[in-house]
């Protein structure tokens, strides 16, 4: 089972915690908003980032392939 990090752009304020917690997976654009990479996700790290997002903008989508 794989997981994909999903962002709700209507909620994201560009705090940068996801980039700090997932530096291999999330970079920041010129305005401070997240830009995701294609690196495989570690589910424990993803859960931590989702829980830490102050805007509640992150969620995990699981793919059962």
Number of C-alpha atoms within 10 A of each C-alpha: 6 13 15 15 18 13 16 11 12 8 12 17 15 19 15 18 16 26 20 14 16 18 13 14 20 21 18 17 11 8 7 13 18 22 12 19 12 9 9 11 16 12 14 8 13 21 14 13 21 21 14 15 18 17 14 15 18 22 17 15 11 11 9 7 5
